[in-house]
Amino acid sequence: MRSFLLFTLAALLVTSTGVAQKLNREKKAIIASVEAHQEALIAISDSIWALAETAFEEHESSRILADYAEAQGLTVERGVAGIPTAFVATYGSGSPVISVLGEFDALPGISQKASPVKEPLNAGAAGHGCGHNLFGAASLGAAIAIKEQIEAGTLKGTVKFIGTPSEEKFFGKIWMIKEGIWDGVDVNVSWHPGATTEADVQSTLALVDFKVEFFGQTAHASSDPWNGRSASDALELYTTGINYYREHVKPTVRMHYHIQDGGQVVNVVPDYSRLWMRVRDSKREGMKPVYERVREMAEGAAIMADVDYKISLISGIYEVLVNRRGGELMQNNLELLGPITYTAEEEVFGKAIQEATGKPQLGMDSSIRPLEATLENSGGGSTDVGDVSWNVPNINLSVTVAPKGTPWHSWAVVACGGMSIGHKGMVHAAKAMGMTMADLFQNQKAVAEIKQEFKERKGDVVYEPMIDGPAPINQ
């Protein structure tokens, strides 16, 4: 019996030692740092949540993040790449150079209280329906944790927290890339709020945004409409063409538009109309021919309505270039952390959100799944993180901040992002990213493998930013 107990104790010690070796001193310090800054990070997130500033208007949100980074000893350069709300906070020197992204822009029209019932905080105002209030705060927490380890001498190299505005509309990172913000960075780390927790090794959709304008001739809509050339007719012909075209594109293609101006009054033949058009595909090379086709359709609509037209490129973004070696590092740290645990009240909140949005009431899910195979066409949305990933190896993470099945870009995500469910996800993301960044600082072999995979996956593709002119700050 005594020998059995000694054997069992020895086995437990071996197991405990094995875990301790994986969760090393630096990772323990990362976790402790995030927890020490937790209340401040939550306050920052809640302030950005309440501000709900949209694309290129995130002046206070940017300032709050940059000020806290500066107060923690990072050197902050504000207004980079000609964008007032973009900034870079840096600490350390030499290599490796590891960057972490922080987004903080909101979406228009989805203001919501931290309540599981649809109830605007400010009717008609913006809201963080993609969780970017959590995004920036968590990334800052990870950067600060690494900064403290560099300061203590346990890690060597440079950490950069890069504040990136306007992800939801104009894709601000493209202009930042063009100005060399990621030059010299070895590996970039990013995350995104989600309804699952996983090392994200799936790609996204490439995208192009452009504006189509039609110019006609006004006339009285009743007494002499024959003297008018309707810009609105051209717009309707154009959208009809797009909708017929949907049948004849590949399943990976997405086309959507927003009519911004279809005329002002009913009794005037409109001489101006404007539409914001977006085309996506799983690969940039698949997106391009569809983009060219819908450009030609604008000319056809103009000919049919006997009006002039103009097409203006807004921006275009690449699909994410996946890095599985980096995903493996992130996966290991998620497994070390384990899943997020929720209170009974949080589970009730989550199920109420699901009920309100017509989803099965399954509650929260933060289970840690095995690392998934990377799919050829994984679908989903688009992000300018894709452009970053074609310039520097990128490691991506998703962390649960809303109940399973929650509609994204909706009031339901806003609600969760302003209360403890979102807060817990934010803190978890900060820890997972910080621990993975610590691996990058300590493991030169892993960094070399990540960079080699990036080189092989990118191949001979030459990155070309799809923008025309300076960032549209005032649009």
KEDO-32316 format. One record per residue: x negated, y negated, z of N, C-alpha, C, O, CB in turn. Coordinates in steps of 0.2 Angstrom, whole numbers, plus 5000, padded with zeros to 4 digits. Glycine has a CB too. Layout:
BEGIN
XYZXYZXYZXYZXYZ/...
end
This chain:
BEGIN
499650065000500050005000499649945000499749894996500550005006/499049945004498649885005498249874998498249814996498149895010/498049934995497749924989498149894983497949854979497449994986/498849914983499349894979499449814979499449774975500049924979/499449794986499549724987498949684985498949624982499649714995/498349714986497749674984497749674976497449624973497049714986/497949724973497949724965498449674963498349634958498149794963/499049674966499549624964499249554965499349514961500149634968/498949544971498749474972498149454967498149394965498449474979/497749504965497249494960497549474954497249434950496749554960/498049514952498349494945498649424945498649394940498949554944/498949414951499249344951498749284951498849234948499649334958/498149304954497649254954497349244946497149194944497049274958/497349304943497049304936497549264932497349214928496949374933/498249274933498749234929498649164931498649124926499449264931/498649154937498649074939497949044936498048984934498649074947/497449084936496849054934496849044926496648994924496249094935/497149084923497249084916497649014914497448984909497649144913/498249004918498648944917498248884918498248834915499248944921/497848884924497448824926496948814921496748754919497148844933/496648864917496148854912496448814906496148774903495848914910/497048834904497448804899497648734901497548684897498048844897/497948724907498148654909497548634913497548634919498748664914/497048604909496448584912496448514916497048494916495948584907/495948494918495948434922496248374919496548334921495248424925/495948374912496248314908496948314907497248264907495848314902/497248374906497948374904498348364911498848334910498148444901/498048384916498448374923498448294924498948274926498048404928/497848264922497848194923498348154918498548104920497148164922/498348184912498848154907499548154910499948104910498848194900/499748214913500448224916500548174921501048144922500548294918/500048174926500048124932500148054929500448014932499448134936/499748034924499747964922500447944919500747894921499247954916/500747994915501447974912501947974918502347924918501648034907/501848014923502348014929502247944933502647924935502248074933/501547924933501447864937501747804933501947754937500747854938/501747804927502047754923502747764921503047714917501647744917/503047814923503747834921504247774922504647764917503947894925/504247744928504747694929504747634925505147604922504747674936/504047614923503947564919504147574912504447534908503247544919/503947644910504147664903504947664902505147644897503847724901/505247684907506047684907506247614906506747604902506347724913/505947574910506247504910506047474903506447434900505847464915/505447484900505347464893505847484888506147454884504647484891/505947554889506447584884507147554885507447544880506447664885/507347544891508047514892508047444890508547424887508247524899/507547404890507547334888507547334880507947294877506847304890/507247384877507247384870507947404867508247384862506647424867/508247454871508847484870509347424870509847424866509047534875/509347384875509847334876509747274870510247244868509747294883/509147264869508947214864509247234857509547194853508247194863/509147294855509347324849509247284843509647254839510147334849/508547264842508347224836508247264830507947314830507747184838/508447234824508447274818507747254814507347214817509047254814/507747284808507147284804506747214804507147164801507247304797/506147204805505747144805505947094810505747034810505647124798/506447104814506747054819506547084826506847054831507547044818/506147124827506047154833505547114837505047144840505747234833/505647054838505147014841505047024848504447034851505346934840/505547024852505547044859505347114861504947124865506247024862/505647164857505447234858504647244857504347274860505847274853/504447214851503747214850503347184855502847214858503547184843/503547124858503147094863503147134869502647134873503447024864/503647164871503747204877503247254877502847274882504447234879/503147294872502747354871502047324871501547354875502847394865/501847274867501147244866500947214873500347224875501147194861/501347184877501247154883501047204888500547194892501747114886/501447264888501247314893500547354891500247364896501847364894/500447364885499847394883499247344885498747374887499847404875/499347284884498847234886498747234893498147234896498947164883/499247234897499247234904498847294907498547294912499947234908/498847354903498547414905497847414903497447474903498947474903/497547364900496847364898496747374891496147374889496547404902/497247384886497047394879497047324876497347284878497647434876/496647324871496547264867497047264861497047304857495847254864/497447214861498047204857497947154851497747094853498647194861/498047174845498047134839498747124837499047174835497547154834/499047064837499747064835499747034828499347004825500047014840/500347044825500547014819500047044813499847004808500446944819/499847104813499447134809499847144802500447154802499147204811/499447154797499647164790500147114788500647124783500047234789/500147054791500546994789501347004791501746974789500646994781/501347054796502047064799502047044806501747074810502247144798/502446994808502446964815502547014820502347014826502946914815/502947074819503147114824502747184824502847224828503847134823/502247184820501747244819501147224824500947174824501547254812/500847274827500247264831499847334832500147384831500447234838/499247324834498847384836498547364843498247314844498247394830/498547414847498247414854497747464854497847524853498847424859/497147444856496547494855496147494862496147444865496047464850/495847554863495447564869494847614867495047664864495847584875/494247594869493747644868493247624863493347574860493947714867/492847674861492347664855492147724853492147774856491747614858/491947724846491647784843492147834841492747824841491147814848/491947894840492347944837492448004843492048004847492147974831/493048034842493548034837493947974838494047944843493948094837/494347954833494847894833495547924832495647954827494647844828/495947924837496547954837497147904838497047864843496648014843/497547904833498147854834498747884835498847944834498147814827/499247844838499847864840500347814838500247754839499947884847/500947834834501447784832501947764837502147804841501747814825/502147704836502747684840503247644836503047594833502547644846/503847664836504347634832504847594837504847624843504747674827/505147544835505647514840506147474837506447424840505247464844/506347484830506947454827507547494828507547554828506747444820/508147454828508747474829509147484822508947454817509147434834/509747504822510247514816510747464817511047464823510447584815/511047434812511547384813512247414814512347474811511647334807/512647384817513347404818513547464822514147484822513547424811/513147494826513247544830513147534838512947584841512847614828/513247474840513147464847513647504851514147524849513347384848/513347524857513747574861513447564868512847554870513647644859/513947574873513747584880513447654881513547694877514347564885/513147654887512847724889513447764892513447784898512247714895/513847784888514547814889514647864884514547854878515047764890/514947924886515147974881515747964878515948004874515148044885/516047904878516647884875516447824870516047784873517247864879/516647824864516447774859516647704862517247694863516747784852/516247664864516347604867515747554866515247554870516547614875/515847504861515247464860515047424866515447394870515447414854/514447414866514147364871514247294869514447254873513347374872/514147284862514247214859514547234852514247254848513647174859/515247224852515547244846515247214839515147154839516347214846/515147254835514847234828514047234829513747224823515147174826/513747234834513047224835512647294833512947344832512847204842/512047284834511547344832511547394838511747374844510947324830/511247454837511147504842510547544840510447554834511747544844/510247584845509747624844509947694842509947744846509247624850/510347704836510547764834510047814832510247874830511147754829/509447804832508947844830508447854836507847884835508547824824/508547824842508147834848507447794847507047814851508047904849/507447744843506747714843506547674849505947654850506747664837/507047654853506847624860506447674864506047654868507547604864/506647744863506247794867505547814863505047824866506647854867/505547804857505047824852504447774854503847804856505147804845/504447714854503947664856503647674863503047674864504147594855/504147684868503947684875503547754876503047754880504547684879/503747804873503447874874502747874872502247894875503847924871/502647844866502047844862501547794866500947814867502047814855/501847744869501347694873501147734879500547724881501747634875/501647774882501447814888500847864887500447864891502047844891/500847894881500347934879499647904878499147924880500547974873/499747844875499147804873498747784880498147784881499247744869/499247764885498947734891498647794895498047784898499547704895/498947854895498647914898497947924895497447944899499147974898/497847924889497247934886496747884887496147894889497247944878/496947814887496547764889496247774896495647754897496947694889/496647794901496447804908495847854908495447854912496947824912/495947904904495447964904494747934900494247954903495748024900/494847894895494247864892493847824897493247824898494447824886/494247784901494047734906493647774911493147754914494547694909/493947834913493647874919493047914916492647934920494147924921/492947914910492347944907492448024906491948054904491747934912/493048044907493148114905493348134898493248184896493748134910/493548074894493648084887493148034884493047974886494348084885/492948044878492547994874492847984867493048034864491848014873/492847924865493147904858493647844859493547804863493547964855/494047844854494447784853495247804852495347844848494247734847/495647764856496347784855496647714853496547664855496647804862/497147724848497547664845498247684846498547734843497347654838/498647634849499347634849499547584843499447524844499647614856/499947614838500047564832500847554832501247604831499847604826/501047494834501747474834501947454827501747414824501747414838/502447504824502647494818503347474817503847514819502547564814/503547414814504147394814504547424808504247444803504247314814/505247404807505647414801505547484798505447484792505447364796/505647534802505647604799506347614796506347654791505447654804/506847594799507547604796507747574790508147604786507947584802/507347524788507647484782507147474777507147504771507847414784/506547434778506047424773505447464773505047464768505847354774/505347504779504747544779504147514780503747514775504747594773/504047474786503447434787502847464786502347434785503547404793/502747524788502147564788501747554781501147554781502147634790/502147554776501847554769501347494768500847494766502347554763/501547434771501147374770500647374775500047354774501647314772/500747404781500147414786499647464783499047454784500447444792/499847514779499347564776498947524771498347534770499647624773/499247484767498947444762498447394764497947384761499447404758/498547374771498047334774497547364778497147334781498447284778/497547434777496947474780497047484788496547494791496347434779/497647484791497747494798497547564800497247574806498447484800/497547614796497347684798496647694795496447754796497847734795/496347654792495647664790495247684796495247654801495347604786/494847734795494347764801494747804806494347834810494047704804/495347814805495747854810495647934808495647944802496447844811/495447974813495348044812495948084811496148124807494848074817/496448074816497048114816497548064819497448024824497048174821/498148064817498748024819499248074823499348124820499147984813/499548044828500048084832500748044832500747984833499848104839/501248084831501948044831502448094834502348154834502048024823/503048064835503548104837504248074835504248014832503548114845/504748104836505448074834505948104839505948174840505648084827/506348064842506948094846507348144841507448124835507348034848/507648194845508048244841508548274846508648254851507548294838/508848334843509248374847508948434849509248484852509948384844/508248444847507848504849507148484851506948424849507848554843/506848524854506148514856505648564852505748624853506048514863/505248534848504848584844504248544841504348484839505248614838/503748574840503148554835503448554828503648604826502548594836/503448494825503848484819503348494813502948454812504148414818/503448554810503048574804503448574798503348614793502648634805/503948534797504348534791504248464788504048414791505148544793/504348464782504248394778504948354778505348374782504048414771/504948304774505448264774505648244767505348284762505348194778/506048194765506248184758505848114756505848074760506948174757/505548124750505248064747505848014745506448044744504848074741/505747954745506347904744506047844740505447824740506547884751/506547814736506447744733507047704734507547724733506247754726/506947644737507447594738507347534732506847514731507347564745/507947514729507847464725508547424724509047454726507647484718/508547364722509147324722509247314714508847304710508947254725/509947314713510147304706510647244706511147244710510547374703/510547194702510947134702511247134695510847144690510547074704/511847104694512147094687512347024687512646994692512747144686/512246994681512446924680512846914674512646924669511746884679/513446884676513946874670514146804669513746754670514546914672/514846794668515146724667515746724671516246764670515246714659/515846674675516546664678517046644673516946614668516446614684/517646654675518246634672518846644676518846674681518346664665/519446604675520046614678520246684677520346714672520546564677/520446724683520546794682521246804679521446864677520546824689/521646754678522346764676522446724669522646754664522846744681/522246664669522446614663521946624657522146624652522346544665/521246644659520846654653520246704655519746694654520546594651/520446764657519946814659519546834653518946864654520346884662/519746824646519346844640518746804640518346814636519846834634/518746744643518146704643517646724649517146694649518346634645/517846774653517346794658516946854656517246894652517746804664/516446864659516046924658515846954665515446924669515346914654/516247004667516247024675515647064677515447114674516847064676/515247034681514747064685514947124689514647174690514247014689/515547114692515847174695516047234691515947284693516547144699/516247214685516347274680515747314679515747374680516647244674/515247284678514547314677514347354683514147414683514047264676/514547324689514347364696514747424696514547484698514447324702/515447424694515847484695515647534690515647594691516547464694/515447514684515247554678514647594681514547654679515147524672/514147554684513547584686513647634692513347694691513047524689/514047624697514147674702514547734699514447784702514547634708/515047724694515347774691514847824688514847884688515847754686/514347794684513847834681513447874686513247934685513447784677/513247844692512847874697513247934699513047994700512747824703/513947924701514347974704514448034699514448094701515047954706/514448024692514448074687513848114687513748174686514648054680/513248074688512648104687512448154693512048194692512048044687/512848144698512648194704512748264702512448304705513148174710/513148284698513248354696512648374692512648444692513948354691/512248334690511748354685511048344688510548344684511848324678/510948344694510348334698510248394702510648434703510248274702/509548414704509448464708509748464715509848404717508648484708/509848514718510148514725509748474730510048454735510248584728/509048464729508648434733508748354733508448324737507948454732/509048334728509148264726509648234730510248264731509248244719/509548174733510048134736510148064733509548034732509948124744/510748034732510847974729511347934733511847964734510947974721/511247874736511747834739511647764738511047744737511747854747/512147724739512147654737512547614742513047644745512347644730/512447554743512847504747512947444743512547414740512447484753/513647434741513847374738513747314742514147304747514547384735/513347264741513147214745513547144743513747104747512447194745/513747144736514147084734514547114727514247124722513647024732/515147114728515547134722516047084720516547094716516047194724/515847024722516346964720516646934726516646964732516846984715/516846874726517046834732517746824733518046834738516746764732/518146814727518846804728519146844722518846854717519046724727/519846854723520146894718520346864711520446894706520846924721/520446794712520646754706520046724701520246684697521146704708/519446754703518946724699518546794696518346834700518446684703/518446794689518046844686517346834689517046784688518046844678/517046884693516446864696515846864691515746904687516246924702/515346814692514746814688514146844692513646844689514646744686/514246874697513646904701513946964705514446964708513346854706/513547014705513647074709512947104711512447094707514047124706/512947134717512247164719512447234723512847234727511947114724/511947274722512047344725511347364727510847354724512347394720/511247394733510647424736510747494734511147534737510547404743/510247524731510247594728509647634731509147604733510247594721/509747694733509247734736509247804733509747834732509347744744/508647834731508647894728508147934732507547904734508347894720/508248004733507748044737507748114734508148134730508048054744/507148144735507048214733506548244738506148204742506848214726/506448304738506048334743505248324741504848334745506148414743/505148304735504448294733504548224729504948214725504148344728/503948184729503948124726503948134718504248094715503248084728/503648184716503648194709504348214706504548204700503148254707/504848244710505448254709505948194709506448184705505748314713/505748154713506148084714506048044708506548004706505948054721/505448034706505247984701505747994694505947934692504547994699/505848054691506248054685506948034687507248004682506248114682/507248044693507948024694507947954695508347914693508148064701/507447924698507347854699507347814692507747764691506747834703/506947844687506947814680507647824677507847774674506447844676/507947874678508647884675509147834677509547804673508847954676/509147824684509647774687509447704685509947664685509747784694/508847694684508647624681508947614674509247564673507847614681/508847664670509147664663509947654663510247614659508947724659/510247684668510947684669511147604670511747584668511247724674/510747574674510947504676510947464669511347414668510447474680/510447474665510447444658511147464654511447414651509847464654/511247524654511847544651512547514653512947484649511947614651/512547504660513147474663513147394661513747374660513147474671/512547364661512547294659512747284651513147234650511847264660/512547334647512747334640513547334639513847294636512447384636/513847384643514547394642514947334645515447324642514747454646/514647304650515047244653514847174650515147124651514947244660/514347184645514047124642513847074647513947014646514647094637/513447094651513147054656512347064656512147114653513447064663/512047024660511247034661511147074668511647074672510946964661/510547094668510447134675509747124677509347104673510647214674/509547144683508947144686508847194691509247204695508747074689/508247234690508147284695507547264699507047244696508047354692/507547264706507047244710506847294715507247324719507147174714/506247324715505947374719505947344726505647284727505247404717/506147384731506147364738505547394741505047364743506747374742/505547464741504947504743505147574742505647594740504847494751/504647614742504647694741504247724746503647704747504547714734/504447784748504047824753503947894751504347924747504347814760/503347924753503147994752503548034757503748014762502448004752/503648104755503748154759503248164764502648154763503948224756/503348194770502848204775502348264773502648314770503148224782/501748254773501248304772501148344778500748314783500548274769/501348404779501348444785500648464787500248474782501848504784/500448464793499848494795499948544801500148534806499348434798/499948614799500048664803499548674809499748694814500148734799/498948664807498448674813498548624818498548634824497748654810/498748564816498948514822499648534825499648524831499048444818/500048564821500648594824500548644829500948644834501148614819/500048684828499848734833499648704840499848734845499348784830/499248654839499048624845499648594849499648604855498548564844/500048564846500648534849501148584852501348584857501048494844/501148644848501548704851501348724857501648744862501548754845/500648734858500348754864500548714870500648744875499548764863/500448654869500648604874501348604876501548594882500348534872/501848614871502548614873502648674877503048674882502948614866/502348734875502348794879502148784886502348814891502048854876/501548744887501248734894501748694898501848704904500648694893/502148644895502548604898503248634900503548624905502748544894/503448684895504148714896504648664894504548614892504148734903/505248694895505848654893506048594898505848604904506448694892/506448544896506748494900507248534904507648574901506948434896/507348514910507948534914508448474915508148424916507648564921/509048494915509548444916509948454922510048514924509948444909/510248404924510748404930511448424928511548424922510748334934/511848444932512548464930512848404927513248414923512948484937/512748344930513048284927512848274920513248244916512848224932/512148284919511948274912512248324907512348304901511148274912/512348384909512648434905513348414903513548424898512648504908/513748384908514348364907514348304902514848304898514748344914/513948264903513848204898513748234891514048204886513248154900/513248274890513148304884513748334881513848324875512548354884/514148374885514748414882515248364880515648374875514948464887/515348304884515748254883515648224876516048204872515848204888/514948214875514748184868514948234863515248214857513948174868/514848294863515048344858515748344857515948354851514748414860/516148344862516848344862517148284858517548284853517248344869/516848224860517048164856516848154849517148124845516748104860/516348194847516048194840516348254836516048274831515348184840/516748294839517048354836516548414835516648454830517248334829/516048424840515548474839515748524845516048514850514848444840/515548594844515548644849515248614855514648584855515248704847/515548624861515248604867514748654870514948694875515848594873/514148644867513648694869513148664874512748694877513248714863/513248594875512748564880512048544877511948544871512648604886/511548544882510948514880510448584878510648634880510548484886/510048564874509548624872508848594871508748554866509748654865/508448614876507748594875507248654875506648644877507548544881/507548714874507148774874506548764869506548734864507548834872/505948804871505348794866505348854862505248914864504748794871/505548844856505548904851504848914848504348874849505948884845/504748974845504048984842503948934836504448914833504049064839/503348924834503148884829503448914822503348964821502448874828/503948864819504248894813503848894807503248864807504848844812/504048934802503648934795503848864792504448844793503948994791/503448844788503548774785503948794778503648834774502848744783/504548764778504948784772504748734766504448684767505648764774/504848764760504648724754505148664753504848604752504748774748/505748674755506248614754506648614761507148644761506648624748/506448574766506748584772507348534773507748534778506248564778/507448484768507948434768507848384773507348364775508648474769/508448354776508348304781508348234779508548224773507748324786/508048194783507948124781507348104778506948144776508148084787/507148044778506548014776506247964781506547944785506647974769/505547964781505247914785504547894782504247934778505147954792/504347834784503747804782503147834785502547824784503747734782/503247884790502747924793502447964787501847984788503047964799/502847984782502648014777502047984773501548014771503148024772/502047924772501547884769500947884774500347894771501747814768/500947884780500447894785500147954784499447964784500647884792/500548014783500248074783499848094776499548144776500848124783/499948054771499548054765498948014765498548024761499948034759/498847984771498147944772497747974777497147954777498347874773/498048004782497748034788498048094790498748094790497647974794/497748144793498148204795498648184801498448144805497648254798/499248204800499748184805500048244809500148304806500348154801/500048244815500448294820501048264822501048214825499948314826/501648304821502248274823502648324828502548384828502648274816/503048284831503448324837504148294837504248234836503048304844/504648344839505348324840505448344847505248394850505748354835/505848294851505948314858506748294859506948244856505548274863/507048334862507748324864507948264868507648254873508048384867/508348224865508648164868509348154868509648104870508248104865/509648204864510448204864510648274863510248324861510648164857/511248294864511548364864511548394857511548354852512248364867/511548454857511548494851512148474846512648464848511548564852/511948464840512448444835512648374835513148354831513048484836/512348334839512548264839512448224832511848234829512148224844/512948194829512748154823512248104824512248064829513448124820/511748104820511248054820511447984817511847984813510548084817/511047934819511247864817511947854819512347824815511147864809/512147874825512847864827512847834834512347834837513247924827/513447814836513547784843513347834848513047814854514247764844/513347904847513247954852512547954854512347964859513448024849/512047944849511347944850511247884854510747884859510947944844/511547824853511447764856511547774864511247754868511847704854/512147804865512347824872511847864876511747844881513047864872/511647914873511147954876510447924877510147934882511048024872/510247874873509647844873509647794878509047764880509447814867/510147774881510247724886510347754893510447714898510747674885/510247814894510347854901509847904902509347914898511047874901/509947944907509347994909509248044904508648074904509548024915/509748064900509548114895509048094890508548134889510148134891/509048034888508548004884507947994887507348004885508847934881/507947964893507347954897506948014898506348014898507547924904/507248074900506948134901506548154894505948184895507448194903/506848154889506548164882505948124881505448144879507048164877/506048054883505448014882504848034886504348034883505747944883/504948044892504448064896504148124894503448134894504648074904/504548174892504248244890503848234883503248264883504848294888/504048184879503648174873503048144874502548164871504048124868/503048094879502348064881501848114884501248104882502548004886/502148164888501648214890501348254885500748264884502048254896/501848284881501648324875501148294870500648324868502248354871/501248234869500848194864500148184867499648194864501148134862/500148164874499548144877499148204878498548204877499748114884/499448264880499048324880498748344874498148374874499548384883/499148334868498848354862498248314860497848334857499448354856/498348244861497848194860497148214864496648214861498048124861/497248234870496748264874496348314871495748324871496948284881/496748364868496448424864495948394858495448414857496948464861/496248344855495848314849495248284851494748284848496348264846/495248244857494648214860494148264862493548254862494848174866/494348324864493948374867493648434862493148464864494248404873/494048444857493948494853493748474845494248464841494548544852/493148464844492948444838493048494832493148474827492148424838/493048554834493148604829493948604827494048604821493048674832/494348594831495048584829495148524825495548524820495548574836/494848464827494948404822494648424815494948404811494548344826/494048454815493848474808494248514804494348504798493148504809/494648564808495048614804495648574802495948584797495248664809/495948524806496548484804496348444798496748434794496748434810/495748414798495548374793495448414786495548384781494948334794/495248474787495148514781495748534778495848534772494648574783/496248554783496948574780497248514776497548514771497348594786/497148454779497448394776497148384769497448364764497248324780/496448394769496148384762496348434757496548424751495348394763/496448494759496748554755497448534753497648544747496648614758/497848524757498548504756498648444751499048444747499048504762/498248394752498348334748498048344741498348324736497948274751/497548394740497248404734497048344730496648304733497848434730/497148334724496948284720497448224720497348174715496748304713/497948224724498448164724498048104726497748104731499048184728/498148054722497947984724498547944727499047934723497647944718/498547924733499047894736499147824733498647784732498947884744/499747804731499947744728500547714732501047734731500047744721/500447654736500947624740501547604735501347564730500747574744/502147624736502647604731503047534734503547534736503147654731/502647484733502947414735502647364730502247374726502647394742/503047314730502847254725502947194729503447164730503347254719/502347164731502247104735502247114742502247174745502847064733/502247054746502247064753502847094756503347094753502146994756/502847104763503347134766503947084766503847024767503147154774/504547114765505147064765505347044772505947064774505747104761/504947004775505046984782505746954783506146964788504546944784/505946904779506546864780507146894776507646854775506446794778/507146954774507746974770508247024774508747044772507547024764/
end
